[in-house]
């Protein structure tokens, strides 16, 4: 799993939740390494909508435009409920509004990962 979240507190908490659920997590604070192709293809991308330097939706569009990553599920997370439609248009496989429960987030991720493995 790749997590792109600029808030260190949120990132640390999510990493702990994901690791306890059995996921290997690579965390980034912005999308620069992703856009420079400095990453290994994960089972799923979790991307915050509002990041420094580049919008999470632009990262999603980039990933969905590349042959090697376009089948990997992308989940956009955002505090803005208005981000759902733009996230869908950018190619996101799911949108989760902050605040969310860890249980809901993990369920969504498990469903997406299991579908992509078929």
C-alpha positions as CSV (number, residue, x, y, z in Angstrom):
1,X,0.0,0.0,0.0
2,X,1.1,3.5,-0.7
3,X,-0.2,6.3,1.5
4,X,0.2,9.9,0.5
5,X,-0.8,12.2,3.4
6,X,0.9,15.4,4.3
7,X,-0.4,15.6,7.9
8,X,2.2,13.7,10.0
9,X,-0.3,12.9,12.8
10,X,-2.8,11.5,10.3
11,X,-0.2,9.6,8.4
12,X,1.3,8.0,11.5
13,X,-2.1,7.0,12.8
14,X,-3.1,5.5,9.4
15,X,0.2,3.7,9.0
16,X,-0.4,2.1,12.4
17,X,-3.9,1.0,11.5
18,X,-2.9,-0.4,8.2
19,X,0.2,-2.3,9.6
20,X,-2.0,-3.8,12.4
21,X,-4.4,-5.0,9.6
22,X,-1.5,-6.7,7.9
23,X,-0.6,-4.2,5.1
24,X,2.9,-3.2,4.2
25,X,2.8,0.6,4.0
26,X,5.0,3.0,2.1
27,X,4.2,6.6,3.2
28,X,4.8,9.8,1.4
29,X,4.1,13.4,2.4
30,X,3.6,14.6,-1.1
31,X,3.3,13.2,-4.6
32,X,6.8,14.2,-6.0
33,X,8.3,10.7,-5.8
34,X,5.1,9.2,-7.3
35,X,5.3,11.7,-10.3
36,X,9.0,10.9,-10.7
37,X,8.2,7.1,-10.7
38,X,10.2,6.5,-7.6
39,X,7.9,3.8,-6.1
40,X,7.0,0.1,-6.4
41,X,3.5,-0.8,-7.6
42,X,1.4,-1.4,-4.5
43,X,-1.9,-3.3,-3.9
44,X,-3.7,0.1,-3.4
45,X,-3.0,3.8,-3.3
46,X,-4.5,6.0,-0.5
47,X,-4.2,9.6,-1.4
48,X,-5.2,12.8,0.4
49,X,-7.0,15.2,-1.8
50,X,-5.1,18.4,-0.6
51,X,-1.4,18.0,-0.7
52,X,1.4,20.5,-0.8
53,X,2.6,21.3,-4.3
54,X,0.2,19.1,-6.3
55,X,-3.4,18.1,-5.8
56,X,-4.2,14.4,-4.9
57,X,-6.5,14.3,-7.9
58,X,-3.6,15.1,-10.3
59,X,-1.7,12.2,-8.7
60,X,-4.7,10.0,-9.3
61,X,-5.0,11.0,-12.9
62,X,-1.2,10.4,-13.4
63,X,-1.5,6.9,-11.9
64,X,-4.6,6.0,-14.0
65,X,-2.8,7.2,-17.2
66,X,0.1,4.8,-16.7
67,X,-0.2,1.2,-18.0
68,X,1.7,-0.2,-15.0
69,X,-0.5,1.5,-12.4
70,X,-3.9,2.1,-14.0
71,X,-5.4,-1.2,-12.6
72,X,-4.3,-0.5,-9.0
73,X,-7.2,0.8,-6.9
74,X,-6.9,4.5,-5.8
75,X,-8.8,5.8,-2.8
76,X,-9.1,9.5,-2.4
77,X,-9.6,10.8,1.2
78,X,-10.7,14.4,1.9
79,X,-12.3,16.5,4.5
80,X,-14.4,18.1,1.7
81,X,-17.6,16.3,0.8
82,X,-17.5,18.2,-2.5
83,X,-14.4,16.2,-3.5
84,X,-16.4,13.0,-4.4
85,X,-17.4,14.0,-7.9
86,X,-14.0,15.4,-8.9
87,X,-12.3,12.3,-7.4
88,X,-14.5,10.0,-9.5
89,X,-13.8,12.1,-12.6
90,X,-10.1,11.8,-11.9
91,X,-10.4,8.0,-12.0
92,X,-10.5,7.2,-8.2
93,X,-12.0,3.8,-7.4
94,X,-13.3,5.1,-4.1
95,X,-13.8,8.3,-2.1
96,X,-13.8,8.5,1.7
97,X,-14.7,11.6,3.5
98,X,-12.8,12.6,6.6
99,X,-13.5,12.0,9.4
100,X,-13.9,8.3,8.8
101,X,-13.7,5.2,11.0
102,X,-10.8,2.9,10.7
103,X,-13.2,0.0,10.2
104,X,-15.0,1.7,7.3
105,X,-11.6,2.6,5.6
106,X,-10.2,-0.9,6.1
107,X,-13.4,-2.5,4.7
108,X,-13.3,-0.3,1.6
109,X,-9.6,-1.1,1.0
110,X,-10.1,-4.8,1.5
111,X,-13.0,-4.9,-1.0
112,X,-11.0,-2.9,-3.6
113,X,-7.8,-5.0,-3.2
114,X,-9.8,-8.3,-3.5
115,X,-11.5,-7.1,-6.6
116,X,-8.3,-6.0,-8.2
117,X,-6.7,-9.4,-7.5
118,X,-9.3,-11.2,-9.5
